Amino acid sequence: MSERLERVIGMGLLIGAALAVAFTVLGWLPPVSNPPGPGVNSAARPAPSRIPHRQASTPPKMPQGPPWPVTYSANTFGALHALARRLGWKPWMPTRAAVQATFEEAYTVSGVLCAVVGPYFFQEATRPIPAREGPTTVTPVALSNGQSATWWWVPGEGGGYYRLNFRAGLRYIRLAGANTVSALNPLATSFVPLSAIRPSG
């Protein structure tokens, strides 16, 4: 009699264990987890949550990376053309930059065009532009398009110490707004005549 009882109990335990494992695998019973250690408030633990499986989706399209196109609005574009008429010569303007940049403003000082494009500032003239203070160092450099340029360090001239001097067509340009030639290179190598630029949007 005791032998039969032991077999029944053993079979019951085996069947119960098998059902518990099956229900856990199927997600019908919560998985067994280690109890919190001493001094840990189990009520403060967040309850586990199931994240539904999602099909892999196509990642959203990101904007084109650098060099970024320089943006010209219709209003600033019109003002720039009016300024060019007052100057009496057609300026060259940048079309790409290492960062997203918008043409902000332009004005003239003693026949020199001064313009702000995003974080950059440049001067443009039909003759070499003298520095208010002589550069401490002048280093010859070559831009990525093969154009020769000079890299100046000019302490005390304001708007940053570094200047990149080069020519675009028959225009002399001095560019500032970064402390490395590589950061200014996309802007410096993208100057085209104003007549070749169209407003953005």
SEDO-167934 format. One record per atom (N, C-alpha, C, O): residue in three letters; x, y, z. Coordinates in steps of 0.1 Angstrom, whole numbers, padded with zeros to 4 digits, always signed. Layout:
N
ALAXYZ ...
This chain:
201
MET+0008-0012+0000 MET+0000+0000+0000 MET+0009+0012+0000 MET+0006+0021-0008 SER+0019+0013+0009 SER+0027+0025+0009 SER+0035+0026-0004 SER+0038+0037-0008 GLU+0038+0015-0010 GLU+0046+0015-0023 GLU+0037+0022-0034 GLU+0042+0030-0041 ARG+0024+0018-0034 ARG+0015+0024-0044 ARG+0014+0039-0042 ARG+0013+0047-0051 LEU+0013+0043-0029 LEU+0011+0057-0026 LEU+0023+0065-0030 LEU+0022+0076-0035 GLU+0035+0059-0028 GLU+0048+0066-0032 GLU+0048+0068-0047 GLU+0052+0078-0052 ARG+0044+0058-0054 ARG+0044+0059-0069 ARG+0034+0070-0073 ARG+0037+0078-0082 VAL+0022+0070-0067 VAL+0012+0080-0071 VAL+0017+0094-0068 VAL+0016+0103-0076 ILE+0023+0096-0056 ILE+0029+0109-0052 ILE+0040+0113-0062 ILE+0041+0124-0066 GLY+0049+0103-0065 GLY+0060+0106-0074 GLY+0055+0110-0088 GLY+0060+0120-0094 MET+0045+0103-0093 MET+0039+0106-0106 MET+0033+0120-0106 MET+0034+0127-0115 GLY+0026+0123-0095 GLY+0019+0136-0094 GLY+0030+0147-0094 GLY+0027+0157-0100 LEU+0041+0145-0086 LEU+0051+0155-0086 LEU+0057+0157-0100 LEU+0060+0169-0104 LEU+0060+0146-0107 LEU+0066+0147-0120 LEU+0056+0155-0130 LEU+0061+0163-0138 ILE+0044+0151-0130 ILE+0034+0157-0138 ILE+0033+0172-0135 ILE+0032+0181-0144 GLY+0032+0176-0122 GLY+0031+0190-0118 GLY+0043+0198-0122 GLY+0042+0209-0127 ALA+0055+0192-0121 ALA+0068+0199-0125 ALA+0068+0201-0140 ALA+0071+0212-0145 ALA+0063+0191-0147 ALA+0063+0192-0162 ALA+0053+0203-0166 ALA+0056+0211-0175 LEU+0042+0203-0160 LEU+0032+0213-0163 LEU+0037+0227-0160 LEU+0035+0237-0167 ALA+0044+0229-0148 ALA+0049+0242-0144 ALA+0059+0247-0154 ALA+0059+0259-0158 VAL+0068+0238-0158 VAL+0078+0242-0168 VAL+0072+0246-0181 VAL+0075+0256-0188 ALA+0062+0238-0186 ALA+0055+0241-0198 ALA+0047+0254-0198 ALA+0048+0262-0207 PHE+0041+0257-0187 PHE+0033+0269-0185 PHE+0043+0281-0185 PHE+0039+0292-0190 THR+0054+0280-0178 THR+0064+0290-0178 THR+0070+0294-0192 THR+0071+0305-0195 VAL+0073+0283-0199 VAL+0078+0285-0213 VAL+0068+0292-0221 VAL+0071+0300-0230 LEU+0055+0288-0220 LEU+0044+0293-0228 LEU+0040+0307-0223 LEU+0032+0314-0230 GLY+0046+0312-0212 GLY+0043+0325-0207 GLY+0030+0326-0199 GLY+0026+0337-0196 TRP+0025+0314-0194 TRP+0013+0314-0186 TRP+0016+0316-0171 TRP+0008+0320-0164 LEU+0029+0313-0167 LEU+0033+0316-0154 LEU+0045+0325-0154 LEU+0053+0324-0163 PRO+0047+0333-0144 PRO+0058+0342-0144 PRO+0071+0334-0141 PRO+0071+0324-0134 PRO+0082+0339-0148 PRO+0095+0332-0145 PRO+0099+0333-0131 PRO+0096+0343-0124 VAL+0107+0323-0126 VAL+0112+0324-0113 VAL+0124+0334-0113 VAL+0133+0333-0121 SER+0124+0343-0103 SER+0135+0352-0102 SER+0141+0351-0088 SER+0135+0347-0079 ASN+0154+0356-0087 ASN+0160+0356-0074 ASN+0153+0366-0065 ASN+0150+0377-0070 PRO+0152+0363-0053 PRO+0146+0372-0044 PRO+0155+0384-0041 PRO+0167+0382-0043 PRO+0150+0396-0038 PRO+0159+0407-0035 PRO+0168+0404-0023 PRO+0164+0397-0014 GLY+0179+0410-0023 GLY+0189+0408-0012 GLY+0184+0415+0000 GLY+0174+0422+0000 PRO+0191+0412+0011 PRO+0187+0419+0024 PRO+0188+0434+0023 PRO+0197+0440+0017 GLY+0178+0440+0028 GLY+0177+0455+0028 GLY+0172+0461+0016 GLY+0171+0473+0014 VAL+0168+0453+0006 VAL+0162+0458-0006 VAL+0147+0457-0006 VAL+0141+0447-0002 ASN+0141+0468-0008 ASN+0126+0469-0008 ASN+0121+0464-0021 ASN+0122+0470-0031 SER+0115+0452-0020 SER+0110+0446-0033 SER+0098+0454-0039 SER+0096+0453-0051 ALA+0091+0461-0030 ALA+0079+0469-0036 ALA+0084+0480-0044 ALA+0077+0485-0053 ALA+0097+0485-0042 ALA+0102+0496-0050 ALA+0107+0492-0064 ALA+0110+0500-0072 ARG+0109+0479-0066 ARG+0113+0474-0079 ARG+0102+0475-0089 ARG+0091+0472-0086 PRO+0106+0480-0101 PRO+0095+0481-0111 PRO+0091+0467-0116 PRO+0100+0458-0117 ALA+0079+0465-0119 ALA+0074+0452-0124 ALA+0079+0450-0138 ALA+0079+0459-0146 PRO+0083+0437-0141 PRO+0088+0435-0154 PRO+0076+0436-0164 PRO+0065+0433-0161 SER+0079+0442-0176 SER+0069+0443-0186 SER+0074+0437-0199 SER+0086+0436-0202 ARG+0064+0432-0206 ARG+0067+0426-0219 ARG+0067+0436-0230 ARG+0058+0444-0231 ILE+0077+0436-0239 ILE+0078+0445-0250 ILE+0073+0437-0262 ILE+0079+0427-0266 PRO+0062+0441-0269 PRO+0058+0433-0281 PRO+0068+0434-0292 PRO+0075+0444-0294 HIS+0070+0422-0298 HIS+0079+0422-0309 HIS+0074+0430-0321 HIS+0063+0429-0325 ARG+0084+0438-0326 ARG+0080+0447-0338 ARG+0089+0443-0350 ARG+0100+0440-0348 GLN+0083+0444-0361 GLN+0090+0441-0373 GLN+0100+0453-0375 GLN+0098+0464-0371 ALA+0112+0449-0380 ALA+0122+0460-0382 ALA+0117+0469-0393 ALA+0113+0465-0404 SER+0117+0482-0390 SER+0112+0492-0399 SER+0124+0499-0406 SER+0135+0499-0401 THR+0121+0506-0417 THR+0132+0513-0424 THR+0135+0526-0416 THR+0125+0533-0412 PRO+0147+0528-0413 PRO+0151+0540-0405 PRO+0147+0553-0413 PRO+0147+0553-0425 PRO+0143+0563-0405 PRO+0139+0576-0412 PRO+0151+0582-0420 PRO+0162+0580-0416 LYS+0148+0588-0431 LYS+0158+0594-0439 LYS+0163+0606-0432 LYS+0156+0615-0428 MET+0176+0607-0430 MET+0183+0618-0424 MET+0187+0629-0435 MET+0188+0625-0446 PRO+0188+0642-0431 PRO+0192+0651-0440 PRO+0206+0648-0446 PRO+0214+0641-0439 GLN+0209+0653-0457 GLN+0222+0651-0463 GLN+0233+0656-0454 GLN+0232+0667-0448 GLY+0244+0648-0453 GLY+0255+0652-0444 GLY+0263+0663-0450 GLY+0261+0667-0461 PRO+0274+0667-0443 PRO+0282+0678-0448 PRO+0290+0673-0460 PRO+0292+0661-0462 PRO+0293+0682-0469 PRO+0291+0697-0468 PRO+0276+0700-0470 PRO+0270+0695-0480 TRP+0271+0709-0462 TRP+0256+0712-0462 TRP+0255+0724-0472 TRP+0264+0732-0474 PRO+0244+0724-0480 PRO+0241+0736-0488 PRO+0238+0748-0480 PRO+0231+0748-0470 VAL+0244+0759-0484 VAL+0241+0772-0478 VAL+0227+0777-0482 VAL+0224+0776-0494 THR+0219+0781-0473 THR+0205+0786-0476 THR+0205+0801-0478 THR+0210+0809-0470 TYR+0198+0804-0489 TYR+0195+0819-0492 TYR+0180+0821-0493 TYR+0174+0814-0501 SER+0175+0829-0484 SER+0160+0832-0485 SER+0158+0842-0497 SER+0167+0848-0501 ALA+0146+0843-0501 ALA+0142+0852-0512 ALA+0145+0866-0508 ALA+0150+0874-0516 ASN+0142+0870-0495 ASN+0144+0884-0491 ASN+0159+0887-0491 ASN+0162+0898-0496 THR+0167+0879-0484 THR+0181+0882-0483 THR+0187+0881-0497 THR+0197+0889-0500 PHE+0182+0873-0506 PHE+0188+0871-0519 PHE+0186+0884-0527 PHE+0195+0889-0534 GLY+0173+0890-0526 GLY+0170+0903-0532 GLY+0179+0914-0527 GLY+0184+0922-0535 ALA+0181+0914-0514 ALA+0189+0925-0508 ALA+0204+0924-0512 ALA+0210+0934-0514 LEU+0208+0911-0514 LEU+0222+0909-0519 LEU+0224+0914-0533 LEU+0234+0920-0536 HIS+0214+0912-0541 HIS+0215+0917-0555 HIS+0215+0932-0555 HIS+0222+0939-0563 ALA+0207+0939-0547 ALA+0206+0953-0546 ALA+0220+0958-0541 ALA+0225+0969-0546 LEU+0226+0952-0531 LEU+0239+0956-0526 LEU+0250+0954-0537 LEU+0258+0963-0538 ALA+0249+0944-0545 ALA+0258+0942-0556 ALA+0257+0954-0566 ALA+0267+0958-0572 ARG+0245+0958-0569 ARG+0243+0970-0578 ARG+0250+0982-0572 ARG+0256+0990-0580 ARG+0249+0984-0559 ARG+0255+0996-0553 ARG+0270+0995-0553 ARG+0277+1005-0555 LEU+0275+0983-0552 LEU+0290+0981-0552 LEU+0296+0983-0566 LEU+0307+0989-0568 GLY+0288+0980-0576 GLY+0293+0982-0590 GLY+0300+0970-0595 GLY+0306+0971-0606 TRP+0301+0959-0588 TRP+0307+0946-0593 TRP+0299+0935-0587 TRP+0293+0936-0576 LYS+0300+0923-0593 LYS+0292+0912-0589 LYS+0300+0903-0580 LYS+0311+0898-0583 PRO+0295+0901-0567 PRO+0303+0893-0558 PRO+0301+0878-0561 PRO+0293+0874-0568 TRP+0310+0871-0554 TRP+0309+0856-0554 TRP+0305+0852-0540 TRP+0308+0858-0530 MET+0296+0842-0540 MET+0290+0838-0527 MET+0292+0823-0525 MET+0293+0815-0535 PRO+0293+0818-0512 PRO+0295+0804-0510 PRO+0282+0796-0511 PRO+0271+0801-0509 THR+0283+0783-0515 THR+0271+0775-0517 THR+0271+0762-0507 THR+0261+0756-0506 ARG+0283+0759-0501 ARG+0283+0748-0492 ARG+0291+0751-0480 ARG+0300+0760-0480 ALA+0289+0744-0469 ALA+0296+0747-0456 ALA+0297+0734-0448 ALA+0290+0724-0451 ALA+0306+0734-0439 ALA+0308+0722-0430 ALA+0297+0720-0420 ALA+0295+0709-0415 VAL+0289+0730-0418 VAL+0278+0730-0409 VAL+0266+0736-0416 VAL+0267+0742-0427 GLN+0254+0733-0411 GLN+0242+0739-0417 GLN+0243+0754-0415 GLN+0245+0759-0404 ALA+0242+0762-0426 ALA+0244+0776-0425 ALA+0234+0783-0435 ALA+0231+0779-0445 THR+0230+0795-0430 THR+0221+0803-0437 THR+0227+0817-0440 THR+0234+0822-0431 PHE+0226+0823-0451 PHE+0231+0836-0454 PHE+0223+0845-0445 PHE+0210+0846-0445 GLU+0230+0853-0437 GLU+0223+0862-0427 GLU+0222+0877-0432 GLU+0212+0882-0432 GLU+0234+0882-0435 GLU+0234+0896-0439 GLU+0247+0900-0447 GLU+0256+0893-0446 ALA+0246+0911-0453 ALA+0258+0917-0460 ALA+0257+0932-0459 ALA+0247+0938-0459 TYR+0269+0938-0459 TYR+0270+0952-0459 TYR+0284+0956-0465 TYR+0292+0947-0467 THR+0286+0969-0468 THR+0299+0973-0473 THR+0306+0983-0464 THR+0299+0991-0457 VAL+0319+0982-0464 VAL+0327+0991-0457 VAL+0339+0995-0466 VAL+0347+0986-0469 SER+0339+1007-0470 SER+0350+1012-0479 SER+0352+1004-0492 SER+0363+1000-0495 GLY+0341+1000-0498 GLY+0341+0992-0510 GLY+0344+0977-0508 GLY+0346+0970-0518 VAL+0344+0973-0496 VAL+0346+0958-0493 VAL+0333+0953-0489 VAL+0326+0958-0480 LEU+0329+0942-0495 LEU+0317+0935-0491 LEU+0320+0926-0478 LEU+0329+0918-0478 CYS+0311+0928-0468 CYS+0313+0920-0456 CYS+0300+0912-0455 CYS+0289+0917-0456 ALA+0301+0899-0452 ALA+0289+0891-0451 ALA+0290+0880-0440 ALA+0301+0876-0436 VAL+0278+0877-0435 VAL+0277+0867-0424 VAL+0269+0855-0430 VAL+0258+0857-0434 VAL+0275+0844-0429 VAL+0268+0831-0434 VAL+0269+0821-0422 VAL+0280+0816-0420 GLY+0258+0819-0415 GLY+0259+0810-0403 GLY+0270+0815-0393 GLY+0270+0827-0390 PRO+0279+0806-0389 PRO+0289+0810-0380 PRO+0301+0817-0387 PRO+0311+0820-0380 TYR+0301+0819-0400 TYR+0312+0824-0407 TYR+0310+0838-0411 TYR+0299+0844-0412 PHE+0322+0845-0412 PHE+0322+0859-0416 PHE+0333+0860-0427 PHE+0344+0854-0426 PHE+0329+0867-0438 PHE+0339+0869-0448 PHE+0339+0883-0454 PHE+0328+0889-0454 GLN+0350+0887-0459 GLN+0351+0900-0466 GLN+0355+0896-0480 GLN+0363+0887-0483 GLU+0351+0905-0490 GLU+0354+0902-0504 GLU+0356+0916-0511 GLU+0349+0925-0508 ALA+0366+0916-0519 ALA+0369+0928-0526 ALA+0375+0925-0540 ALA+0379+0914-0543 THR+0376+0935-0548 THR+0382+0934-0561 THR+0398+0936-0560 THR+0405+0935-0570 ARG+0403+0939-0548 ARG+0417+0941-0546 ARG+0421+0934-0533 ARG+0412+0931-0525 PRO+0433+0932-0530 PRO+0437+0925-0518 PRO+0432+0934-0506 PRO+0432+0946-0506 ILE+0427+0927-0496 ILE+0422+0933-0484 ILE+0432+0935-0473 ILE+0437+0925-0468 PRO+0436+0947-0469 PRO+0446+0948-0459 PRO+0441+0945-0445 PRO+0429+0946-0442 ALA+0450+0940-0437 ALA+0446+0936-0423 ALA+0447+0949-0415 ALA+0456+0957-0417 ARG+0438+0951-0405 ARG+0439+0962-0396 ARG+0452+0961-0388 ARG+0459+0971-0385 GLU+0456+0949-0384 GLU+0468+0946-0377 GLU+0476+0935-0385 GLU+0469+0925-0389 GLY+0489+0936-0386 GLY+0496+0926-0393 GLY+0495+0912-0387 GLY+0495+0911-0375 PRO+0494+0902-0395 PRO+0493+0888-0389 PRO+0506+0884-0383 PRO+0517+0887-0387 THR+0505+0877-0372 THR+0517+0872-0365 THR+0523+0861-0373 THR+0536+0860-0373 THR+0515+0852-0378 THR+0520+0841-0387 THR+0512+0840-0400 THR+0500+0843-0400 VAL+0519+0837-0410 VAL+0513+0835-0423 VAL+0518+0822-0429 VAL+0530+0820-0431 THR+0509+0812-0431 THR+0513+0799-0436 THR+0506+0796-0449 THR+0494+0797-0450 PRO+0514+0793-0459 PRO+0508+0789-0472 PRO+0501+0776-0471 PRO+0507+0766-0465 VAL+0489+0774-0476 VAL+0481+0762-0476 VAL+0475+0760-0490 VAL+0474+0769-0498 ALA+0471+0748-0492 ALA+0464+0744-0505 ALA+0450+0739-0501 ALA+0449+0730-0492 LEU+0439+0745-0507 LEU+0426+0740-0504 LEU+0424+0727-0512 LEU+0432+0723-0520 SER+0412+0720-0509 SER+0410+0707-0515 SER+0408+0708-0530 SER+0409+0698-0537 ASN+0405+0720-0536 ASN+0403+0721-0550 ASN+0416+0725-0557 ASN+0416+0728-0569 GLY+0427+0725-0549 GLY+0440+0729-0555 GLY+0443+0744-0554 GLY+0454+0748-0558 GLN+0434+0752-0550 GLN+0436+0766-0549 GLN+0446+0769-0538 GLN+0445+0764-0527 SER+0455+0778-0541 SER+0465+0783-0531 SER+0458+0793-0522 SER+0450+0801-0526 ALA+0462+0793-0509 ALA+0456+0802-0499 ALA+0467+0805-0489 ALA+0477+0798-0488 THR+0464+0814-0480 THR+0473+0817-0469 THR+0464+0816-0456 THR+0453+0821-0456 TRP+0470+0811-0446 TRP+0464+0809-0433 TRP+0470+0819-0423 TRP+0482+0817-0420 TRP+0463+0828-0418 TRP+0468+0839-0409 TRP+0464+0836-0395 TRP+0452+0832-0392 TRP+0472+0840-0386 TRP+0469+0841-0372 TRP+0471+0856-0369 TRP+0482+0861-0369 VAL+0459+0862-0366 VAL+0460+0877-0364 VAL+0454+0880-0350 VAL+0442+0883-0349 PRO+0462+0880-0339 PRO+0457+0884-0326 PRO+0452+0899-0326 PRO+0459+0907-0331 GLY+0441+0901-0319 GLY+0437+0915-0317 GLY+0428+0920-0328 GLY+0425+0932-0328 GLU+0425+0912-0339 GLU+0416+0917-0349 GLU+0401+0915-0347 GLU+0393+0920-0355 GLY+0398+0908-0337 GLY+0383+0906-0335 GLY+0377+0895-0343 GLY+0382+0892-0354 GLY+0366+0889-0338 GLY+0359+0878-0346 GLY+0367+0866-0347 GLY+0365+0858-0357 GLY+0377+0863-0338 GLY+0385+0851-0339 GLY+0399+0855-0345 GLY+0400+0865-0353 TYR+0408+0847-0342 TYR+0422+0850-0346 TYR+0426+0845-0360 TYR+0436+0850-0365 TYR+0419+0836-0365 TYR+0423+0829-0377 TYR+0416+0835-0390 TYR+0404+0838-0389 ARG+0424+0836-0401 ARG+0418+0841-0413 ARG+0424+0832-0424 ARG+0436+0829-0425 LEU+0415+0829-0434 LEU+0419+0821-0446 LEU+0417+0831-0457 LEU+0406+0836-0460 ASN+0428+0833-0464 ASN+0428+0843-0476 ASN+0430+0835-0489 ASN+0439+0827-0490 PHE+0422+0838-0498 PHE+0422+0831-0511 PHE+0415+0839-0522 PHE+0410+0850-0519 ARG+0415+0834-0534 ARG+0408+0841-0545 ARG+0397+0832-0550 ARG+0399+0820-0551 ALA+0386+0838-0554 ALA+0375+0831-0561 ALA+0373+0839-0574 ALA+0368+0850-0573 GLY+0376+0834-0585 GLY+0376+0841-0597 GLY+0385+0853-0596 GLY+0397+0851-0593 LEU+0381+0865-0598 LEU+0389+0877-0597 LEU+0386+0884-0583 LEU+0390+0896-0582 ARG+0380+0877-0574 ARG+0377+0883-0561 ARG+0387+0879-0550 ARG+0391+0867-0550 TYR+0391+0888-0542 TYR+0399+0885-0530 TYR+0390+0883-0518 TYR+0381+0891-0515 ILE+0392+0871-0512 ILE+0383+0868-0500 ILE+0391+0865-0488 ILE+0401+0858-0489 ARG+0386+0870-0477 ARG+0392+0867-0464 ARG+0381+0861-0455 ARG+0370+0867-0453 LEU+0383+0848-0451 LEU+0372+0840-0444 LEU+0376+0838-0430 LEU+0388+0834-0427 ALA+0367+0839-0421 ALA+0369+0836-0406 ALA+0357+0828-0401 ALA+0346+0827-0407 GLY+0358+0823-0389 GLY+0347+0816-0382 GLY+0351+0802-0377 GLY+0342+0795-0372 ALA+0363+0798-0379 ALA+0368+0785-0374 ALA+0383+0785-0372 ALA+0389+0794-0378 ASN+0388+0776-0364 ASN+0402+0777-0361 ASN+0411+0767-0368 ASN+0422+0764-0365 THR+0405+0760-0379 THR+0412+0751-0387 THR+0409+0753-0402 THR+0398+0757-0405 VAL+0419+0751-0410 VAL+0416+0752-0425 VAL+0406+0742-0429 VAL+0397+0745-0438 SER+0406+0730-0424 SER+0397+0720-0428 SER+0382+0723-0426 SER+0373+0720-0433 ALA+0380+0731-0415 ALA+0366+0735-0412 ALA+0361+0746-0421 ALA+0349+0746-0424 LEU+0370+0754-0426 LEU+0367+0764-0436 LEU+0367+0760-0450 LEU+0361+0767-0459 ASN+0374+0749-0453 ASN+0376+0744-0467 ASN+0363+0742-0475 ASN+0362+0747-0486 PRO+0352+0736-0469 PRO+0340+0734-0477 PRO+0334+0748-0482 PRO+0329+0749-0493 LEU+0334+0758-0473 LEU+0329+0771-0477 LEU+0338+0777-0487 LEU+0334+0783-0497 ALA+0351+0777-0484 ALA+0361+0784-0493 ALA+0361+0778-0507 ALA+0363+0786-0517 THR+0359+0766-0509 THR+0359+0759-0522 THR+0346+0760-0529 THR+0345+0754-0540 SER+0336+0766-0523 SER+0322+0766-0529 SER+0318+0779-0535 SER+0306+0781-0538 PHE+0327+0789-0535 PHE+0323+0802-0540 PHE+0320+0802-0555 PHE+0328+0797-0563 VAL+0308+0808-0558 VAL+0304+0809-0573 VAL+0299+0823-0575 VAL+0295+0830-0565 PRO+0298+0828-0587 PRO+0292+0841-0590 PRO+0278+0842-0584 PRO+0271+0832-0585 LEU+0274+0853-0579 LEU+0260+0855-0574 LEU+0250+0851-0584 LEU+0239+0846-0580 SER+0252+0854-0597 SER+0242+0851-0607 SER+0240+0836-0608 SER+0230+0832-0614 ALA+0249+0827-0603 ALA+0247+0813-0604 ALA+0239+0807-0592 ALA+0236+0795-0592 ILE+0235+0815-0582 ILE+0228+0811-0570 ILE+0213+0814-0572 ILE+0209+0824-0577 ARG+0205+0805-0566 ARG+0191+0807-0566 ARG+0186+0806-0551 ARG+0192+0799-0543 PRO+0175+0813-0548 PRO+0170+0812-0534 PRO+0166+0798-0531 PRO+0162+0791-0540 SER+0167+0795-0518 SER+0163+0781-0513 SER+0149+0781-0510 SER+0144+0790-0503 GLY+0141+0772-0515 GLY+0127+0770-0512 GLY+0118+0781-0517 GLY+0106+0780-0515 
